[in-house]
Amino acid sequence: MMATNASGAISSEMPESTVSIRSALVYVCPRFSATIIMARKINWLGLLLVPLACTNDASPPDEAPSARAPAATEVPSDPVVLFLGTSLTAGLGVDAEAAFPALVQTKIDSLGWAFTVANGGVSGETSAGGVRRLPWVLRQPIAVLVLELGANDGLRGLDIAQLERNLDSIIVSTRATFPGVRIVIAGMQAPPDLGTRYSTEFRSVFVRLAGRHDAALIPFVLEDVGGVTALNQADGIHPTAEGHAVIAETVWQTLEPVLRALVAEAGS
């Protein structure tokens, strides 16, 4: 069960008493955060996503992203692993090279695998925001979608059924666009001050989606990081560089077999 400390930090155990402070992932507007995270990689996703990095899910739904940024003209030649997520994915408060998607790229490179990691993290992003920007993101092909959305829904106490519908829509739309795409779902937990029922149902959403869509599941993306003071920044929510290193290991345990299977298929 997840808990928060006095700053709203996420942890893996619930104390006897809970707090109601949720100084969330929600209202922080960082530096441009949605970029290709390795400088040597082609920056097509950065061109697509940077204008949304500070929207905080507040843009009018009918506002066309293409009106606010030039379209990319080049795409990576290697298969793309897209991390679609929140400020956790964006690496708020740490250098781009220290964010966990960048560390995953390093792991991929160390094995000599030809994948390009794209960081589609946007601070304050909710599942609804992910649905709205998905058609824009899917203008370019992806081989793997790592879906890290839901944390801000939980911090805001948003409707769980709507969260599940939104994430389901993202998965279905992605597969409809790219039928061979692999899906990895990053599980999250909700603050306990919203009640045991809400927290339990929230956690179950990710399990159900993984089963429904035959997706790989990371049970809790902040395992061994949430609530650990030494691995989080002063806000108690966003991981330090050391925290991101732990997250990268957690993500890699689930992602590595997915990529290995793709490599094997390409070589057969």
Beta strands, then each sheet from edge to edge (+ up, - down):
strand 1: 80-85
strand 2: 116-121
strand 3: 144-148
strand 4: 182-186
strand 5: 216-218
sheet 1: 2+ 1+ 3+ 4+ 5+
end
